[in-house]
Amino acid sequence: MKRREFIKTTAGAAAALAVPSIAKAQEVTLRLHQFLPPPAPVPAMILKPWGENVAAASGGRIKIDHFDAMSLGGRPPELMDQARDGVVDLSMTVVGYTPGRFPRTEVFELPFMMTNPVATAKAYWEMVEKDFQSNEYSDVKVLGAWVHGPGVIHTENGVNTLEDMKGLTLRGPTRIINDLLSELGAEPVGMPLPAIPEAISKGVVKGTVIPWEVTTAIRLSELVSNHTEFSGAESLYTAAIVLVMNRAKYDALPDDLRAIIDAESGEKLSAFASQVMWDMDAPARQIAVDAGNSIITLDESEVARWKEASQPVIDRWIADMDGKGIDGAALIEEAKALINKHGG
């Protein structure tokens, strides 16, 4: 009798100990690494709210730890590989920081491709699901894919016409955008966003192209005093951005936690992120206005000259894609159709 009671008691104790062990095994902490400072709109208003939504939907079983401004080491161009290799669990980066590695994605960065950034983000996500995830993103899991608002030229002396671009040293973020700047007569210098203030201060470049939204993160309105915008529906350029997850980490999640991350990601996250960045263009622009800076808006006839001058960039990209066995012209048509479908 005593032996039966002992076995029963021991089994009960073991079962009690097993409950928290099972729960603990299904709790996940994910480290998210990215290059922007904490107050910038992307980490503060997109990534952290997304992480909070994931945590709340999981009942606290998923926790996202945020590491901003490359605080875990490395350089922005290494972020994609950090997620791929499991150095971090999640990373947010500009796709073009690794030039030529994600050629299909470049379709959204072509000159005057982007009209409405939210529609473009939805189109981008749709193409990720249909095509990009299975080929150029096959070694990571894409959770969000979006673009920023209209690209703006920020310079010391101002750009009023196409001719003002000749010989102008400008920082550019990606291969396609640098090719565009070169075709327009400028001398592009490729570098990630955090390097811009020092490059301008030291005279390495005379300006940069970035959307208004992120100018606050680097206090750009204090570094240059002229800002050139483009009238019309199309934007000079935009850049492709992704939030990716280590593939093995994603696959190892319990089904219910993976479903929660999926539900908070995808088109929902992509559209939200693009909308936030677009919305934050206006207050950042106002900072430049309040500082007394000059806002130059190119009229439609001048913009038409820029469109014509940028056509060789598109032609070269199509030829480059054809050389890789990718139908670049078809990708352009598909991207345009999807942007239009989503309201662009």
C-alpha positions as CSV (number, residue, x, y, z in Angstrom):
1,M,0.0,0.0,0.0
2,K,2.8,2.4,0.9
3,R,4.6,1.5,-2.3
4,R,1.5,2.3,-4.4
5,E,1.1,5.6,-2.6
6,F,4.7,6.5,-3.2
7,I,4.5,5.7,-6.9
8,K,1.3,7.7,-7.2
9,T,2.8,10.7,-5.3
10,T,6.0,10.6,-7.4
11,A,4.1,10.4,-10.6
12,G,1.9,13.4,-9.6
13,A,5.0,15.4,-8.7
14,A,6.6,14.6,-12.0
15,A,3.5,15.6,-13.9
16,A,3.4,18.9,-12.0
17,L,7.0,19.6,-12.9
18,A,6.3,18.8,-16.5
19,V,3.7,21.4,-17.0
20,P,5.9,24.5,-16.6
21,S,8.6,22.7,-18.7
22,I,6.2,22.3,-21.6
23,A,5.1,25.9,-21.3
24,K,8.6,27.1,-21.1
25,A,9.6,25.1,-24.2
26,Q,6.9,26.9,-26.2
27,E,7.9,30.4,-25.1
28,V,10.1,32.2,-27.7
29,T,12.3,35.2,-27.5
30,L,13.3,36.6,-30.9
31,R,16.1,39.2,-31.4
32,L,15.4,41.8,-34.0
33,H,18.4,43.8,-35.4
34,Q,18.3,46.9,-37.6
35,F,20.3,49.9,-38.5
36,L,18.2,52.9,-37.5
37,P,18.3,54.8,-34.2
38,P,15.5,54.0,-31.7
39,P,13.5,57.3,-32.2
40,A,13.3,56.9,-36.0
41,P,9.8,56.1,-37.3
42,V,10.6,52.6,-38.5
43,P,11.7,51.2,-35.2
44,A,9.5,53.4,-33.0
45,M,6.3,53.3,-35.0
46,I,6.5,50.1,-37.0
47,L,8.8,47.4,-35.6
48,K,8.1,47.9,-31.9
49,P,4.3,48.1,-32.4
50,W,4.5,45.0,-34.5
51,G,6.5,43.2,-31.8
52,E,3.9,44.3,-29.2
53,N,1.1,43.0,-31.4
54,V,2.8,39.7,-31.8
55,A,3.4,39.4,-28.0
56,A,-0.2,40.3,-27.2
57,A,-1.6,37.9,-29.7
58,S,0.5,35.1,-28.3
59,G,-0.5,35.8,-24.7
60,G,3.1,36.8,-24.0
61,R,4.6,33.5,-25.3
62,I,6.5,35.4,-28.0
63,K,8.8,38.2,-27.0
64,I,10.6,40.5,-29.5
65,D,13.8,42.0,-28.2
66,H,14.8,45.1,-30.3
67,F,18.4,45.9,-31.0
68,D,18.6,49.2,-32.9
69,A,21.4,51.1,-34.6
70,M,23.5,48.0,-35.3
71,S,24.0,47.5,-31.6
72,L,24.7,43.7,-32.1
73,G,27.6,44.6,-34.4
74,G,28.3,44.4,-38.1
75,R,27.3,46.8,-40.8
76,P,23.9,47.4,-42.4
77,P,24.8,45.4,-45.6
78,E,25.3,42.4,-43.3
79,L,21.8,42.4,-41.8
80,M,20.3,40.0,-44.3
81,D,23.1,37.5,-43.7
82,Q,22.8,37.9,-40.0
83,A,19.2,36.7,-40.2
84,R,20.1,34.0,-42.7
85,D,22.9,32.6,-40.6
86,G,21.1,32.8,-37.3
87,V,23.3,35.5,-35.8
88,V,20.0,37.2,-35.1
89,D,16.5,35.9,-35.4
90,L,15.0,38.9,-37.3
91,S,16.4,41.7,-39.3
92,M,15.1,44.8,-41.0
93,T,17.1,46.2,-43.9
94,V,17.1,48.0,-47.2
95,V,17.3,45.2,-49.8
96,G,19.6,47.1,-52.0
97,Y,22.3,47.4,-49.4
98,T,23.5,44.1,-50.9
99,P,23.8,45.2,-54.6
100,G,22.6,42.8,-57.3
101,R,21.7,40.0,-54.9
102,F,18.0,40.4,-55.1
103,P,17.5,41.4,-58.7
104,R,13.7,40.7,-59.0
105,T,13.0,43.1,-56.1
106,E,14.8,45.9,-58.0
107,V,11.8,46.2,-60.2
108,F,10.1,48.4,-57.6
109,E,13.2,50.7,-57.4
110,L,13.2,51.6,-61.1
111,P,12.8,55.3,-62.0
112,F,9.2,56.6,-61.7
113,M,7.8,53.1,-61.0
114,M,6.3,54.0,-57.6
115,T,3.1,56.0,-57.5
116,N,1.4,55.3,-54.2
117,P,3.7,53.7,-51.7
118,V,1.0,51.6,-49.9
119,A,-0.2,50.2,-53.2
120,T,3.4,49.5,-54.2
121,A,4.0,47.7,-50.9
122,K,1.0,45.5,-51.4
123,A,2.2,44.8,-54.9
124,Y,5.6,44.0,-53.6
125,W,4.2,41.6,-51.0
126,E,2.1,39.9,-53.6
127,M,5.1,39.3,-55.7
128,V,7.0,38.0,-52.7
129,E,4.3,35.4,-52.0
130,K,4.0,34.4,-55.6
131,D,7.6,34.4,-56.7
132,F,10.4,36.1,-54.7
133,Q,10.1,34.1,-51.5
134,S,10.8,30.8,-53.4
135,N,13.8,32.1,-55.3
136,E,15.9,35.2,-54.2
137,Y,14.6,35.1,-50.6
138,S,14.6,31.3,-50.2
139,D,17.2,31.2,-47.4
140,V,15.1,33.5,-45.1
141,K,11.4,33.9,-44.3
142,V,10.1,37.2,-45.4
143,L,7.6,38.7,-42.9
144,G,7.2,42.1,-44.4
145,A,8.1,43.8,-47.7
146,W,7.4,47.5,-48.3
147,V,8.7,50.7,-49.8
148,H,9.1,54.3,-48.5
149,G,7.4,57.4,-49.7
150,P,8.6,59.6,-52.6
151,G,12.4,60.0,-52.9
152,V,13.6,63.5,-52.5
153,I,16.9,65.1,-53.4
154,H,18.5,67.0,-50.5
155,T,21.5,69.2,-51.3
156,E,23.6,72.2,-50.2
157,N,23.1,74.3,-53.3
158,G,19.8,73.1,-54.7
159,V,18.7,71.2,-57.8
160,N,16.3,73.2,-59.9
161,T,16.8,71.6,-63.3
162,L,18.3,68.4,-64.7
163,E,21.4,70.3,-65.6
164,D,22.0,71.0,-61.9
165,M,22.7,67.3,-61.4
166,K,25.9,67.4,-63.6
167,G,28.9,66.5,-61.5
168,L,27.0,66.6,-58.2
169,T,28.3,64.1,-55.7
170,L,25.2,62.5,-54.1
171,R,24.9,59.6,-51.7
172,G,22.7,56.8,-53.1
173,P,21.3,53.8,-51.2
174,T,21.1,51.0,-53.8
175,R,22.5,49.8,-57.1
176,I,19.5,50.9,-59.2
177,I,19.3,54.3,-57.6
178,N,23.0,54.9,-58.0
179,D,22.7,54.0,-61.7
180,L,19.8,56.5,-61.9
181,L,21.9,59.2,-60.3
182,S,24.7,58.5,-62.7
183,E,22.5,58.6,-65.7
184,L,21.1,61.9,-64.6
185,G,24.6,63.4,-64.5
186,A,25.5,63.1,-60.8
187,E,28.4,61.3,-59.2
188,P,26.8,58.7,-56.9
189,V,28.5,57.5,-53.7
190,G,26.9,54.4,-52.3
191,M,26.5,54.2,-48.5
192,P,24.0,53.1,-45.9
193,L,21.9,55.9,-44.3
194,P,23.8,56.1,-40.9
195,A,26.9,57.3,-42.8
196,I,25.2,60.3,-44.4
197,P,25.9,63.0,-41.8
198,E,29.6,62.4,-41.6
199,A,29.9,62.2,-45.4
200,I,28.1,65.5,-45.8
201,S,30.0,67.2,-43.0
202,K,33.4,66.1,-44.5
203,G,32.4,67.1,-48.0
204,V,32.5,63.5,-49.3
205,V,29.1,64.2,-50.8
206,K,27.1,67.4,-51.5
207,G,23.8,65.8,-50.7
208,T,21.7,62.7,-50.6
209,V,18.5,61.1,-51.9
210,I,16.2,59.9,-49.1
211,P,12.5,60.3,-48.3
212,W,11.4,63.0,-46.0
213,E,10.4,60.6,-43.2
214,V,14.0,59.5,-42.3
215,T,15.6,62.9,-42.5
216,T,14.7,63.4,-38.8
217,A,16.8,60.4,-37.8
218,I,20.0,62.1,-39.1
219,R,18.9,65.7,-38.6
220,L,19.4,66.3,-42.3
221,S,17.6,69.7,-42.4
222,E,20.5,71.0,-40.3
223,L,23.1,69.7,-42.8
224,V,21.7,70.9,-46.1
225,S,19.2,73.7,-46.9
226,N,17.7,72.7,-50.3
227,H,15.2,70.0,-51.0
228,T,14.0,69.0,-54.5
229,E,10.6,67.3,-54.9
230,F,8.8,66.1,-58.1
231,S,5.3,67.0,-59.1
232,G,3.0,64.4,-60.7
233,A,1.9,60.9,-59.7
234,E,5.1,59.0,-60.1
235,S,8.1,59.4,-57.8
236,L,11.7,59.7,-58.9
237,Y,12.5,56.5,-56.9
238,T,11.8,54.5,-53.8
239,A,13.7,51.8,-52.0
240,A,12.7,48.2,-51.1
241,I,12.7,47.3,-47.5
242,V,12.2,43.9,-45.8
243,L,11.7,42.3,-42.4
244,V,13.1,38.8,-42.5
245,M,13.4,35.9,-40.1
246,N,15.9,33.1,-39.8
247,R,14.3,30.2,-41.7
248,A,15.2,27.5,-39.2
249,K,13.9,29.6,-36.3
250,Y,10.6,30.2,-38.1
251,D,10.2,26.5,-39.1
252,A,10.9,25.4,-35.5
253,L,8.1,27.5,-34.0
254,P,5.1,25.6,-32.7
255,D,2.3,25.7,-35.2
256,D,0.2,28.1,-33.2
257,L,3.0,30.6,-32.6
258,R,4.0,30.5,-36.3
259,A,0.3,31.2,-37.2
260,I,0.3,34.2,-34.9
261,I,3.4,35.7,-36.5
262,D,1.9,35.0,-40.0
263,A,-1.3,36.8,-39.0
264,E,0.5,39.9,-37.8
265,S,2.9,40.0,-40.8
266,G,2.5,39.7,-44.6
267,E,0.4,42.2,-46.4
268,K,-0.9,43.6,-43.1
269,L,2.5,44.6,-41.9
270,S,3.7,45.6,-45.3
271,A,0.9,48.1,-45.9
272,F,1.0,49.4,-42.4
273,A,4.8,50.0,-42.6
274,S,4.5,51.8,-45.9
275,Q,1.6,53.9,-44.6
276,V,3.5,55.0,-41.5
277,M,6.6,56.0,-43.5
278,W,4.5,57.9,-45.9
279,D,2.5,59.6,-43.1
280,M,5.8,60.7,-41.5
281,D,7.0,62.5,-44.6
282,A,4.8,65.6,-43.8
283,P,6.0,66.4,-40.3
284,A,9.7,65.8,-41.3
285,R,9.2,68.1,-44.3
286,Q,7.7,70.7,-42.0
287,I,10.9,70.7,-39.9
288,A,12.8,71.8,-43.0
289,V,10.2,74.5,-43.8
290,D,10.4,75.8,-40.2
291,A,14.2,75.9,-40.5
292,G,13.8,78.3,-43.4
293,N,15.1,75.7,-45.9
294,S,14.2,76.0,-49.6
295,I,11.6,73.5,-51.0
296,I,12.0,73.2,-54.7
297,T,9.2,71.5,-56.7
298,L,10.0,70.5,-60.3
299,D,7.0,71.1,-62.5
300,E,5.5,68.5,-64.9
301,S,7.4,69.7,-67.9
302,E,10.8,69.4,-66.0
303,V,9.8,66.1,-64.6
304,A,9.1,64.8,-68.1
305,R,12.8,65.6,-69.0
306,W,14.0,63.6,-66.0
307,K,11.7,60.6,-67.1
308,E,13.2,60.7,-70.6
309,A,16.7,60.9,-69.2
310,S,16.2,58.0,-66.9
311,Q,14.9,55.5,-69.5
312,P,18.4,54.0,-70.2
313,V,18.4,52.8,-66.5
314,I,15.3,50.8,-67.2
315,D,16.7,49.5,-70.5
316,R,19.9,48.4,-68.8
317,W,18.0,46.7,-66.0
318,I,15.9,44.7,-68.5
319,A,19.0,43.6,-70.4
320,D,20.7,42.7,-67.1
321,M,17.7,40.6,-66.0
322,D,17.6,38.9,-69.5
323,G,21.2,37.9,-68.9
324,K,20.2,36.3,-65.7
325,G,17.4,34.3,-67.3
326,I,14.7,36.6,-65.8
327,D,12.1,38.3,-68.0
328,G,12.6,41.9,-66.8
329,A,10.1,43.5,-69.1
330,A,7.4,41.0,-67.9
331,L,8.3,41.9,-64.3
332,I,7.9,45.6,-65.0
333,E,4.5,45.0,-66.5
334,E,3.4,42.7,-63.6
335,A,4.6,45.2,-61.0
336,K,2.8,48.1,-62.7
337,A,-0.4,46.0,-63.0
338,L,-0.3,45.0,-59.3
339,I,0.4,48.6,-58.2
340,N,-2.7,49.7,-60.2
341,K,-4.7,46.8,-58.8
342,H,-4.0,48.0,-55.3
343,G,-5.0,51.6,-55.9
344,G,-1.8,53.1,-57.2
